[in-house]
Amino acid sequence: MKKQLLVYLPVFFLFLTIGKAQPVITAANMYAVGDILIRQEADTNFSEGPAGANQTWDFSDLAPTGILSTQSAVSPASTPFDTDFPSADLAFDADSGSYSYYDISGNDISLLGLANSSYVFQYTNSQKVLSYPITYNTSFTDDMAGSYTILTFTNNRTGTATFLADGYGTLIMPTGTINNVLRIKYTQSFFDVIDYGTGPITSTSETTTYNWIVEGNKNVLVSISYITTSVLGLTFNTKSVSYYPGFVSTEDLLSSNSNIQLFPNPTVNNALINVNLEESGFVNLALYSTSGQQVKVIDCANVPAGMYSRQVNLEDVPDGVYFIKMKMDNRDLFTRKIVKQ
């Protein structure tokens, strides 16, 4: 059976909130080269809960069950398939040899296609994935069409995508409670036709994804997807749940600019991290790879409240992208990206 092509573009925005006002989303937080998006697979024993205003969604029992994956926003010219997408303004590298390509026009971002060593999927009619400004009940519908070839067989696809900001409220995560969260419902319906030499075979698929997003974080906090595929009289249903594994409490997100400093970044060998701690406790400061593996421990000690400063020595690690994660008394405080070059 042909490989199902799925579009996963984490969708994050900048919110402007006043009191209990609805989140308003602008293009100020549009993705840019250098952004890194992280998602952790989780147990699927969760539902998306209700839509609507002033909701509370409880995902406090989320736990990792699968792989941790990353996507890096890169210049299309730095990728091996840039000539297939000459109008692309941005690409995402999934760190597995797979790339997605996007056009950014004004306040819209549209998917132009996907590519890896097995196929190049090009849209002749691109798929809109974001259109600003966005607030509660903002919606749009967009048609798309494209094709890809595996071996000598060509698959032609048409479909429709529907975007709806269907709720806002409070999100409860294992690491804290986040207010002023917006939920996006994104539905993709596809009709595929492929001929293996014995006549055309048709299939249909529908993917409905719920993404929870918040100001100050370019990662989806929680994502739940339902996929239904029908081919040759058979129907297959799958579900996936993922979440952003970094620290996501409202307090950290609101104070991140003033309370945490990491410089120089990028760095050649060393950097300095300054954190204004509001309480004393046992601190664990460590460096992680983009795959989630701990590379080294930077500090592990009891520290008082107040200004905490430590030197981050990267002389013994290869050039690349890393994450510095701080815990206090086994609670995640924050995660910050650092680049060694």
N, C-alpha and C positions, 0 to 999 in steps of 0.2 A: 504494500500500500504506500502511496506517495507520502512523503514527509510533510506534516502539517507546518505551514509557515505562520508563525505568530508574531505579532508586533507587541513588544514590550518597551514602551517609552515611559519611564518614570516621569510623572507630571508634578511639578512643584512650583509654587508661586510665592510672590510677595504679597502679604496681606496688610491692609490698613484697617485697624479696628479702634473704635472709640467706645468704651464701656462694653455694652452688650450688643453693639451694632454688628450687622452682618459683615463677614469678611469681604473685602473688595480686592480684586487681584489685578495688578498691572503687569506690563511687560518688563518691569525693572529687574525681575529675577530670571530673565531669559537665560537659557544655558549658554555657556561660552567655553572655548577651548581651555582645557585644564581642569574642568569640573570632573569629579569622580563620584559615581552613584553606586551605592552598596545595597544589596538585598540578601537577606538570610531566609532560606526555606524553613517552613514551620509546619507543625501539625495542622491537618486540614479540618480538625474538629471545631471549627468556628464558622459562624454565619455573619453576614454583613449587617444584620440588624435593620432597624427602621430608617426610612428617609425622613426629611423634614427639618424644621427649625429647632434649635436648642436641644439637640439629642445628646445622650450619653452612650458611648460605645465602649464596652468593657472588654479589653484584650489583655487583662493583667496576667492571664495564665499562658501567654504565648511562650513557646520554647523552641529552640532550634532542633530540627530533625534531619535536615539535608545540607546541601552545600551552601557556602557563602560565595556570592558572585559579585563582580564589579563590572561597571561600564565606564569607560573614560571618554570624555568629549575631546575630540582631536580635529585637527585641520584635515579636510578631505584629501588634500595634496599629499599628506603623510601616509595614506593608506594604499594598499595594492590595487584597489578597484576605482580609483578616482576618475579615470577616463571614462568609466561607464556611467558616471553621474556628474557631468561637467557643470551643472547648475547648482550643485550642492554647496551650502554655506557652512555646514557642520556635519560631522560624522561621530558615531559612537562605536568604540572598539570594545567588544565584549570579552577581550582577553582570551578568546578561544579560537581566534581566526575568523570570527564573524563580525560583520560591520553593518550598520544601518546609516542611511544618508538622508539629510534633511535640508529643505529649502526654508529660509527665513525671509519672509516678505512683509514688511511693515509690522503689524501685530499678530501675524499668522505664522505658525510653523507647521510644515507639511512633510510627510514621509515620501521620499522619492524612490526608495527601494532598499533591498537587503542583499548581502553578498557574502559568500565564503568560497572555499575551494571546490565545492560541489555544484554550486549554482550561482547565478546572478539574477535576482528578481528585480525587474525594472517596471515602475509604474508608467503607463502612458497618460494616466490621469491620476495625479498624486492624491494622497490621503491626508486630509487635514487632521491634525491631532490637538492643536491648541489655537485659540483665537481670543485675543485680549480686547477690552477688559472683561473680567469674569466676576460674577457674584452669585449668590444663591439663586437658583432657577435659570441661570444662563444656559442656553442650549444652542446646538447647531447640528445639522446633518450634512454629510458630504459623501458623494459617490466617488468610487475609484475603479481603476482598471489597470491590468498589467499582465506580465507573463514571465515565465522562467523555463529554462531547459535543463533537464538532468539526463545525462548521457545524450541520446538523440531524440528524446521525447519532450515535447513542449506542453506546458500547462498554461492555459489561459484563465485568468481570474477576473471577475467583476464583483463588486460589492458596495456596501454602504456602511458608513460609520456614524454613530450618533453619540453626541457628547451632552451630558447634563450634570450640572452642579446640583445634586439632589438633596443635600443636607449640610448642616453645620452644627457645631456644638463642642462637646468635651470628649477627648479620647483618653482612656485609661490604659497605660502600657505597663509592662513589668517593672520599668525603671521610673515611673512617675506618671503624673496626670498632665495632659496638655489641653489648654483651653483654646478657643477660637480656631478650631480645626474645620476645614472644609472637606466634604466628601464629593468625589467625582465618579459618576457612573459612565463608563465608556463601552459601547456595544459595537462590535464588528460582525457583520454578516457577509459571508463570502459564498460565491458560486464558482466552482472550478470545473473545467473540461480538459481532459487529457486523453490522447490516443496512443496506445502502446502498439499499434499496428493491427489490432483486431476490432477497431471501431471505437468511437468516443466513449469515455467513462466520465460520468458526472458525479460530483460530490458537493455537499453543502456543509458549512460550518458556521457556528455562531459563538463568539467569545464575549462574555460580559464581565467587565473588570470594575471593581470598586477600589478607588485609591483615596487614602486619607492624607492630607497635606497640611503644612503649617508654615507660618512666617519664619524666616531665618534658617530654613533647612531645605536644601535642594534634593533631599531624598524623600521618597514615599514612606510614610511612617508605617502604614499597613496596607497590603494589597491582597484582595481576594478575587480569583478568576474562576469562572465556570466556562467550560468548553464542551460543545456538543457537535460531533461530526457524524454525518450520514453518508455512506458510500456502499454501493452494491447491495442495497437492502439492509445493511447493518448500521446500527447507531452506537456510537461510543461517547461516553460522558466522562469527563475528567474535571478535577478541581485542584487548585493550587492556592496556597497561602504563603505570603512572605512578609517580612518586616525589616525596617532599618534597625540594625543592632546597636547603633551608637546611643549615647545618652540623649534622651529626648524630653526631659522635664521642662515645663514652662519656665522655671526659674533659670535654668542654664541657658535656654535659648534667648531669654530677654536680657541676660547679663553678660552674654558671651563677648560682646565687643569691648566692654569696659573692664571686665574681670580677668580676661585671659589674653596674654600677649605671647607670641611665638615669632622670634626674629633672629637672624635673617631667614627668610623663607621665600624662595629656594635658598639652599645653603650649599657650600662646598664640602665642609667637614663638620662644623659645629654650629649649634644654635642655642639660644637662651629662651627658656620658658618662664614666664611670670604669671602667677595665679593668686588672686586675692581670695583666700579661704575664709569663709564666714564662721567656721568652727574648727576645733582641733580634732585629730583622729589619726588612724593608721593609714598612710598613703602608699599606694602602689602605682608607680608611673612606669609604663612600658611602651616599647616600640613594636608595631605590628606590620606585617606585609599586607598587600591588598587582598590576599587570599584569606586573611584572618589568622595567620600563624604568628605567634609571638617570636620576635627576632631577638630582643634583648630587654632586660630589666634596667631601667634608668635609675630608679630610686625605690626604696622600700623601707619606710621608717615612720615612727610616730612624729607628728609635726604639730605645732601650735596654730591657732587661728592667726590670720593676718597674711602678709605678703610671703608667698612661697616662690623661691627662685632656684632653678637647677640648670646646669649645663647639659645639653644633649649632644653627645659625641657620636658622630656618624662616620668616623674615619674607617671603621672596620666593617662597613656594610657597602654593598654595591650601589652604584647610582640608580635612582628610581624613585618611585612614590611609596611613601609609608604613612602610617597613622600612629600618632601618640595618644594613648588612652590613659586616663587617670581614674583611679578608684580610691574611695575613702571608706574604710570599715566595710569592705565588700559591696559598696554602692558605686555604680558608675557615675562619675562626675561629668566627664566630657570626652570627646574624641576630636582630634584635630589632624588635618592632613599636613605632611611635611614632605618636601621634595629635595632629594640630594642630587646635585648635578656636577 
